[in-house]
Amino acid sequence: MRVPCRSLYLRTLTAAVSVVALGGILVPSTASADILAVAQRQRAEKKIFTDSEIVEGFLKVAFGAEYHLAGRVDRIRKYDGPVRVFADGSRADRKAQLAKIVADIAARVQHLDIAMAGSLEDANVQVKLVRDRDLHRTITTFYGSDRAKEIRSSLDPQCLSGFRKNEKFEIEHSDVILTVDNGDFVFFDCAYEELLQSLGPINDTESVPWTVFNDNVSRGYFGVYDQYLLNLLYDPRIKPGMTVQEVKALLPDVLADVRAWVRKVNNLPQ
């Protein structure tokens, strides 16, 4: 089953909402290694990329938005401090899986301080775990009836994420809505992609075949290519609010360091 992935960029102060359904991954012994569909995708995963392939993908997902209503989309958007995730829901098994996914992301993005929070008050990412039948009602609660109707008619999401940023393009808060009763693969796929998009790379593109931020890609783990993209975004030299030209000037040096890190954590050849 494949549910189309969409991104919606809107403003409440300055807010972004991205909709997705399937994508994101890792190497064996990941949070989702017990799922056959994930293991099959991991075995077939492309892991070697040229500099131009990585840079092209980064610029496409880090800038812009597949669909936006208001707000500038021509700047880097990212957290500029610790990211703390709170799982809000009654399914203990899904909460445990989400915690493993967050730990997996933390282990693979060098300069991202991300971990679970013990309470909503201590979190800047809220993950709402809901039944599929409650998804649209939950979206209405988060975004209001008018916006929810627009999201539903335009995107018909199976899961959803959004963030609020300040005038410096620093993300201040993210909301992620995941369904818990559509099977393990959909849960892992949604959770990885929505969590990753809630960190800043909101623009979906069908022109990059290796990223989870592509409507035609379904994974359920944090793939090597997306590890490159997130490590580029969260390198300290890449600042919130930077333009494309400012980022391009830094990417050769940043990419060299990111390559060394991604190679190390994935045991890739030199």
N, C-alpha and C positions, 0 to 999 in steps of 0.2 A: 504494500500500500504506500502511495506517495501523496502527500498533501503539499500543495504549492507553498513555497516560501515567499514572503513578501516583506518589504520594509516600509514603514510609514514614519515620516519625520514631521513633527508638529511642535508647536510652542505652547507652553503653559507659563513658564517664565522663559525657559527655552527647554523644550522637552523633545525627546525622540522616542518613537515606538517602532519596534521591528517585529515582524511576524514571521514565524518559521515553523517548520514541522519536522524536518529530518536532517541531522548533520552533526559533526564534531567528533574526534577520537584519539587513539593511543596505541602503544606497543603491548604485546602480551603481558598479562598480569595487571591490566588496567581495571578500572572499576566495573567494566562491562565485559570482561574477557570470557565470562561463562555463556554469553549469548552467541549462538552459532553464526547468526547473520553478521555480527560484528567481527568475529574471528575470521570469517571468509573475506571480509573487506580488508582486514589488516594484512592478510597474506598477499593480497593483490595490490596493496598500496604502493604508489610511486613515491620514492623517498629522495631521489636525487633531482635537484633543480638548478638551473642556471641563475646567475645573478639577475638577469633581465626578467626571467619568469617570476622571481620572488618580488622584485621591485614593482613590476607591472601590477601584480595582484594586490600588493600593499596599497599602492596609490588608488586603486579602484575601490577598495573596501573601506579605507580609512577616511576618504573624502567623499562627499556627496551623500545621497540617500536615494534608494530606489523609488520611493514615493514620499513626497513631503508636502505639508500644508503651509508651513511658515517656518521662519528661522533660517539662519545662514548655515550652509552645509559645506562651505569651502575652507574649513579649518579643522585641525586635529582636535578630536574630542577624546578625553581619557580621564580616569581618576588620577589625582595628584596626591595620593596618600593611601593609607591602608584601606582595603576593601573587606567588609565584613558581611557575611551572608546569613540571613535567618530564614529557616524553612518553616512556613506557616501552614499547618495541615494536620490531619489525624492519622495518616498512614506512616507508621514507624518504619516500615521497610523502605518506603520511598525517601524518607528523611535520611536514613542510613546510606542509601545509594547516592543521594545528592551530596552528602558529606564526603564520600569517596571521590566523586567527580570534582568537587572543589579542591580537595587535596591533590588530585591528579593535575589540575590546572596549575596549582601553586608550585608543584614540583617541576613543571615544564616551562614556566615563564619566569625567567631569572629575576627580573626586577619588579615583579608584581607581588605585593604583600596581600594575599587573599586567604581567608580562613572563615570557618563558621563562627557565628555569633551566638551567645547564649540567650539573647532576648532581642525582640524587635527594636527596643530602644538603643541597643548597642550596634545595630546593623545599618548599613547604607545600601544594602541590596536585600529586598524582600522577595522571597520566592513563595508564591501562593500555590499550594497544591490542592487541586480541585477535581471533582468528578467531571467527566466530559459534559454531562447534562447541565452542569452549573457554570460552564466556561463563559458563556455570553452574559449571564447575570453578573459574574465576577468582573468582566470587562466593563460593564455598565457601572459597577460600584467604583472602579478605579478611575474611569475616564468620563463618566457622565453619560446620560442616555443619548444625546445627539451625537457625540463622538463615537460611542459604541455602535450606533446604527451605521455610521459611516464606515467604521472599521469592518463591521460584519458584511456590509454590502460590497465593499471594495476588495476585501481580502479573505473573508471567511476563514479565519485562522484556526488552527488546532492547538496552538500555543502562542504566547505573546510575550514580548519584552519591551521595555521603554526606559528612558533615562531623562533626568532633569539636569541641566547644566547651567552654570552661571555665565556672567558676561565675559569671563576669561576662558570660556569653553572647557572648564573643569567640570567633570561629571560630579554631581553632589548626591544623587540618589537614583537607584534603578529599581524597577518593579518587573518581576518575571512571573508569568502565570503558566503553570504546567498542569496537564491532565494526568491523573494517576492510574486510570483504568483502561488505557488503550494498548496495553502490552509493554513488555520490557524494552523492546527495540525502540518504539516510539518515545518512551520516556527518556531513555538515554540519549537518543538523537536530539530530541527537543531540548533536554537539559543542557547538553554541551553547547549546542548552537545558540540558544537563548542567553545562557550565561556569558558566553564569549561576546555576543553582540551587545549585551548590556554594559560591557566594558569599553565600548567605543566604536568598533568596526561595523557600522550599521548598514553600509551600502551593499546590497546584493548584486551580483553580476553573473550572467550566464556565459561570459567570455573567458572565465578562468575555470578550467575543469577540475582543479585539485582542491578547491576550497569548499568548506561547508557553507559558505555564504554564496551559494549557487543553488537555484531552485531545483536543479537536476541532480544534485549530489545528496545521497543519504548515507550516513555512516554510523553514528552512535558512539564515537570515540573522538579523541583529540589528535588529528592527523599531523604528520610531520610538516606539511605545507602550512597549515594554520598555526603551528608552533612558530614558524618563521614570522608570520604576520603579526602575531601577538607579541613576540619578543621584540620586533622592530618598534611596535607601537609603545611598549612600556620601557624601552631603553630611556634612561634619564636625559639623554640628549634630545629626544623628541618631546617637545613641550606642547601642552594644550594651547590652542590658538595659532599654531604655526600654519603657514600657507604651504601650498604644494612646492613652490620654489625654494622656500626655506628648508623644507624636509629633503628635497632632492640634493641639496648641497651637502647634507650630512650623511646621506644613506650609504655611500661607499665605506666609510669608516665604521658606521654602526653595523652594517651587514657583515663585515668581516668578523666582528665580535659575536654577533648573533649566530653566524655559521658555526663557530667553535662551540658555542653552548649547545645548540640543537644537535650537533654531531655527538657531543659528549653524552647527553641524556638519552639519546636514542641508539647509541653504539653504532653510529654510521661510519663507513670507511672514510679515510682521508681523501 
